[in-house]
Amino acid sequence: MRDMSGKRLQIVLIGCGNIAERRYLPGFATIADRAKLAGIYDADTARMQATAARHDARTYPSLAALLADTRIDAVINLTPPAMHHEVNLAALRAGKHLLTEKTIAGTVEQATTLIEEARARGLVFLSAPAIGLGAQMTDLRRWVERGTIGQVVSVRAQLSTMGPAAWTEYTSDPTWFYQRGVGPLPDLGIYMLHTMTDLFGPARRMTAFSGISIPERVALYGPVAGKEITVTADDNTQMLLDFADPAGEGRALWGNLDSSFCVWQAPGPQLELYGDRGVLAVDNIYDPKGTIRLWRGSREGEPRWETLPPLTAWDADTRGLYIFEGARHLLACVRDGASPLLTPEQARHVLEIILAAPRSSREGRAIELETTFAYPKPWGTRMELE
Ligand SMILES: NC(=O)c1ccc[n+]([C@@H]2O[C@H](COP(=O)([O-])OP(=O)(O)OC[C@H]3O[C@@H](n4cnc5c(N)ncnc54)[C@H](O)[C@@H]3O)[C@@H](O)[C@H]2O)c1
């Protein structure tokens, strides 16, 4: 691996769509002293040129041309999930460090190929989502580790919307989100699967009910408003996960996830952790100023909810942009030798869970999970207040 110390890391973005424009391109201003947006590429040439003009970025005539550029240190893959494996493999084979948006690949076997390729070449390979690096989830882990609610017995998560077809902020054609290989689990539920596995480690088995509830959609906003979309991915999944540690005390610890594109409004907390001494609740995992609430029963008084103070200091400009924390982490790993936290092994495990959902539902059985990842992770104590 090249010695990067003291140099500005040269990073390229592949895919210039919604998330590039909303999160990654603006994020570069926050790391300008240590990294440079060295170029962009998109298979849609008009979109690439328009993005390049807005952000003063170098463009390439092809993916091969970009990957052949020896000035480039690292790639961030922001293409739709169906392209992830192909683009990821090409980037690693070209010797580039890599951060891929979720999902890591289309199959567990593909993810393994990528992991082996990166390992053989000594490359940093990270996978989104970066939710675990955000301030709210950092705080949540710390409250759990302190035993604030005692022994955790179950976690309930819900991340369900109508999907990008009904989302005012969505500026691209949302069709691919509803097509086979995507759907709410790889798009939304994945944040909760990473959060649960960050907290409790690899799951042992899972079971799900999963299917299509609303087979025809209409894009409500954006460039294809009015377009009819036929849904071919499961759009409604309820899942149970078993986090009990067979080598430990074997105490039951269940995860429960609701992930769908069939919910207009879900006013309850998105995440709740139940322990033998209390409850922690996170109302909105996307809220930049989001807080965590704690319920603690009292022998003397009434049980009460309190809002916990933030434990983790965060730059005002990045607290709300946790998606870009992945790029900052790529920089820290490649340039400063930080220990990778967004590991491809965890992303592969989460992918195995996602892919098992339709199978479990159709076969009517629980599925034993085969993949695993190193746990607990070396989170460190970055930017803490105390
Ligand atoms: N949009 C969001 O809010 C959001 C949030 C978090 C993560 N993500 C992830 O980011 C990725 C991109 O999502 P998006 O919403 O920006 O999609 P998008 O459709 O807006 O953009 C994807 C871009 O990739 C380009 N592309 C397709 N195939 C390509 C190829 N082979 N080579 C180069 N470019 C190619 C397309 O032309 C398009 O411009 C997905 O993996 C998604 O899961 C999106």
The ligand as a Tripos MOL2 file, in Angstrom:
@<TRIPOS>MOLECULE
LIG
   44    48     1     0     0
SMALL
NO_CHARGES

@<TRIPOS>ATOM
      1 N1        -30.9010    8.3910   -2.4750 N.am      1 LIG1
      2 C1        -30.7330    8.1910   -1.1850 C.2       1 LIG1
      3 O1        -31.3180    8.8520   -0.3160 O.2       1 LIG1
      4 C2        -29.7460    7.1690   -0.7210 C.ar      1 LIG1
      5 C3        -29.4260    7.1480    0.6360 C.ar      1 LIG1
      6 C4        -28.4690    6.2490    1.0860 C.ar      1 LIG1
      7 C5        -27.8760    5.3870    0.1890 C.ar      1 LIG1
      8 N2        -28.2140    5.4080   -1.1380 N.ar      1 LIG1
      9 C6        -27.5620    4.4560   -2.0420 C.3       1 LIG1
     10 O2        -26.8030    5.1730   -2.9930 O.3       1 LIG1
     11 C7        -26.8010    4.4680   -4.2410 C.3       1 LIG1
     12 C8        -27.3170    5.3820   -5.3260 C.3       1 LIG1
     13 O3        -28.6230    5.8090   -5.0170 O.3       1 LIG1
     14 P1        -29.2470    7.1120   -5.7060 P.3       1 LIG1
     15 O4        -30.5460    7.3320   -5.0620 O.co2     1 LIG1
     16 O5        -28.2350    8.1940   -5.7320 O.co2     1 LIG1
     17 O6        -29.4950    6.5370   -7.1910 O.3       1 LIG1
     18 P2        -29.6640    7.3760   -8.5400 P.3       1 LIG1
     19 O7        -30.4380    6.5170   -9.4500 O.co2     1 LIG1
     20 O8        -30.1460    8.7470   -8.2300 O.co2     1 LIG1
     21 O9        -28.1460    7.5130   -9.0590 O.3       1 LIG1
     22 C9        -27.3860    6.4310   -9.5060 C.3       1 LIG1
     23 C10       -26.4970    6.9100  -10.6500 C.3       1 LIG1
     24 O10       -25.6510    5.8210  -11.0430 O.3       1 LIG1
     25 C11       -25.5350    5.8680  -12.4600 C.3       1 LIG1
     26 N3        -25.1050    4.5560  -12.9290 N.ar      1 LIG1
     27 C12       -25.8470    3.4430  -13.1280 C.ar      1 LIG1
     28 N4        -25.0550    2.4330  -13.5410 N.ar      1 LIG1
     29 C13       -23.8080    2.9030  -13.6060 C.ar      1 LIG1
     30 C14       -22.5640    2.3350  -13.9560 C.ar      1 LIG1
     31 N5        -22.4530    1.0420  -14.3050 N.pl3     1 LIG1
     32 N6        -21.4620    3.1140  -13.9100 N.ar      1 LIG1
     33 C15       -21.5580    4.4240  -13.5640 C.ar      1 LIG1
     34 N7        -22.7210    5.0100  -13.2240 N.ar      1 LIG1
     35 C16       -23.8310    4.2590  -13.2420 C.ar      1 LIG1
     36 C17       -26.8950    6.2860  -12.9500 C.3       1 LIG1
     37 O11       -26.8280    6.8400  -14.2540 O.3       1 LIG1
     38 C18       -27.3030    7.3200  -11.8870 C.3       1 LIG1
     39 O12       -26.9330    8.6350  -12.2530 O.3       1 LIG1
     40 C19       -27.6630    3.2210   -4.0160 C.3       1 LIG1
     41 O13       -26.8280    2.1610   -3.6780 O.3       1 LIG1
     42 C20       -28.5320    3.5940   -2.8320 C.3       1 LIG1
     43 O14       -28.9150    2.4580   -2.1020 O.3       1 LIG1
     44 C21       -29.1210    6.2940   -1.6130 C.ar      1 LIG1
@<TRIPOS>BOND
     1     1     2 1
     2     2     3 2
     3     2     4 1
     4     4     5 ar
     5     4    44 ar
     6     5     6 ar
     7     6     7 ar
     8     7     8 ar
     9     8     9 1
    10     8    44 ar
    11     9    10 1
    12     9    42 1
    13    10    11 1
    14    11    12 1
    15    11    40 1
    16    12    13 1
    17    13    14 1
    18    14    15 2
    19    14    16 1
    20    14    17 1
    21    17    18 1
    22    18    19 2
    23    18    20 1
    24    18    21 1
    25    21    22 1
    26    22    23 1
    27    23    24 1
    28    23    38 1
    29    24    25 1
    30    25    26 1
    31    25    36 1
    32    26    27 ar
    33    26    35 ar
    34    27    28 ar
    35    28    29 ar
    36    29    30 ar
    37    29    35 ar
    38    30    31 1
    39    30    32 ar
    40    32    33 ar
    41    33    34 ar
    42    34    35 ar
    43    36    37 1
    44    36    38 1
    45    38    39 1
    46    40    41 1
    47    40    42 1
    48    42    43 1
@<TRIPOS>SUBSTRUCTURE
     1 LIG1         1 GROUP 0 **** ****
